[in-house]
Amino acid sequence: QVQLVESGGGSVQPGGSLRLSCAASGRLYSFGTMAWYRQAPGKEREEVARITLFGRTTYLESVKVRFTISRANAESTVFLQMNNLKPEDTAVYYCNGLLNGVETWGQGTQVTVSS
């Protein structure tokens, strides 16, 4: 059974930075397109950033320039570098991806931006 495990969330002040990691584990033979989503209280889950196997990226308009998604295929890991964080970035962040051709979700990690 394959799974995704996120880490790196926490609390920061506005303008601060965090780096989220998402590692795939289990009997993995295919590590495809990966993405980060977030869900704030009372709001729908939204896609923040996406990266294909070959590194093509897309971003939610509100995080462009501030966030960077990347991946390390040899380690089956995807990252989200978040800079200049704003209070509106507060949410639970979820890793999502195609593992062995099956859409898989991580358990989520809380990011809180507050002064």
C-alpha positions, 0 to 999 in steps of 0.5 A, spaced: 500 500 500 502 506 498 501 513 501 503 520 502 506 523 508 506 531 509 511 534 513 513 542 515 507 545 517 507 550 522 505 557 525 509 563 522 508 571 522 506 574 516 512 575 511 515 568 514 516 562 510 515 555 510 517 549 506 512 543 506 515 536 504 510 530 501 514 523 501 511 517 498 512 510 501 510 503 499 511 499 493 512 504 488 513 503 481 510 510 478 510 517 481 506 521 476 503 528 477 503 531 484 500 537 487 498 541 493 491 543 495 489 547 501 483 548 505 481 553 509 475 553 515 469 554 511 472 554 504 472 549 499 479 545 497 483 549 492 489 547 488 495 551 490 500 548 485 501 542 480 508 539 477 508 534 472 513 528 472 517 532 467 517 538 471 512 543 468 508 547 473 502 551 474 500 555 480 494 558 483 494 566 481 494 568 488 500 564 490 504 565 484 511 568 485 511 567 492 510 559 492 514 554 488 513 547 487 518 542 486 520 534 486 525 529 487 523 523 483 529 519 486 526 520 493 519 520 491 518 527 494 515 533 492 516 540 496 512 546 496 516 552 498 512 558 501 515 565 502 512 572 504 506 568 507 500 572 508 494 570 513 489 568 507 494 562 506 492 559 513 489 552 511 490 545 512 495 543 506 494 536 502 499 533 498 495 529 492 498 525 486 498 519 482 501 513 485 502 507 481 496 510 477 491 511 483 490 518 485 492 518 492 491 524 498 496 525 504 493 526 511 494 534 511 498 539 515 496 545 518 499 552 516 497 558 520 500 565 518 498 570 524 501 576 528 
